[in-house]
Amino acid sequence: MNEEGACQIFHVDEEKVLKLKEELIGEYKALTLSEIFKALGDPTRVKILYTLMENELCVCDIATLLEMTVSAISHQLRLLRNLKLVKFRKEGKMVYYSLDDEHVKKLLEMGVEHAEE
C-alpha cells in the first residue's frame, strides 16, 4: 500500500542531505525557538505582547486592560522576560514593560498577518 504523497521507492539524495545537515539549526537554537513558540501558544501572553507592540506599560495597566489580576500578569511577564521577549525599566518605584526588540514586534506582526489571511 502507498500513502498519498509517499515516495514510491526509498532513495536518499546524499549530496542534498549532507549540504542541509551542515546548515541544520543547532540544538540550543532549536530549543530556544521551541520555547518562544510555546510562549506564543498562550492567548494571554500573545495579548500581553500585542499590547506592548506600540506601548510601554506597567503591570497594573496591562492587568486592567486584560481584566486580569496583577499577580497573573506578573507571572506571565516573568516568563516573557526570561525568554527575552519583553524587557523592563524602572522609574522610581514603577516598572515599565516593553517588547525586547524589533524582532519580537516583527514576529507578532507576521503572525497577525498570517492569521488574517
N, C-alpha and C positions, 0 to 999 in steps of 0.2 A: 504494500500500500504506500501511496505517496501523498503526503500532506500538501495542500495547495501552497505553492511558493517554495517548497523544499527542493533542494538540489537533486537531480536525478542520479548523480554519482558523487562520491566523496573525492574532492580534489582540492589541494592546498596550493595557492599561488605563493610559493615560498618567498619570492622577491618582494611581493607586496606586504606579506606578513612581517618579514624582517624589517622593512622600512617603517611600517606602522608601529612595530614593537619599540623601535628607537624613539618614536615620538609619543608613546603612550604616557598618559598622565601618571605622575608618581603617586605612591601610596598616601603620603601625607597630604598632598593637594587634593586627591580624590576624597579622602576622609573629611577634610575641611569643607570642601564643596558640598559633600553629602550633609554635613551638619548645617550648613547655611540653608540648603533646600528643606531640611527638616524644620528649621525655624520658620521658614516661609510657608510651611504646611499648616500653620495655625492661623485661623482668621483674625484672632485678636492681635497677634504680633504683626500681621500684614496691615491691619488698621492703624496700629501704632506707627509703623514705618511710613505709611501713607500720610498720616497727619504731620509727620516730621519732614516731608519732602520739601516743603517751602517755608516751614515754620520751626522756630526754636521754642520749645515748650517745657514747662516744669511738669512734674508728676501730677500735681493737682489739676493742671489744665487738661492733661491727657485723660485722667480719671473722669473728670467732669464731662468732657467731650464724648467719651465712650460709655459713660454711665456705668462705671466700674469702681471698685474700691481702690484707694491709693496703694494698699498692700498688693493687690493683684497686679496693678500696673507696674509697681516697683519690681516685682518678681519677674515679669516679662522683660522689663528694661535691663535687668541684670543679665539675663540670658542673651539678649541682643547685644549688650555691651561686650560680653565675653567672646562673642563671635565677630566683634569689630564691625557690627552693622550700625551701631549708634555710638556717639561719644557724648561727653558731658563737660560742662564748665560750671564752676562755682562763682557766684556773685554774692558775697556776704554769706548768709545762711541759705540762699536759694541755689538750687541746682537746675540747670537748663540742659535739655537734651536736644540733639540734632542728629541727622544722618552722619555717619562717619566720613563719607566722601562721595564724590560724584559717581563712583562705580555702583554704589547702593542705589542711588537715585535712578541711574540708567537701567539697572536690573528691574526695579519696580516699574518704571515707565514701559519697558519692553514687555513685562508680564501683563500689565494692564492692557497694552495694545493687543497682545495676543488673545487675551480673554474677551476683548471686544470684537474680534473677528468672527 
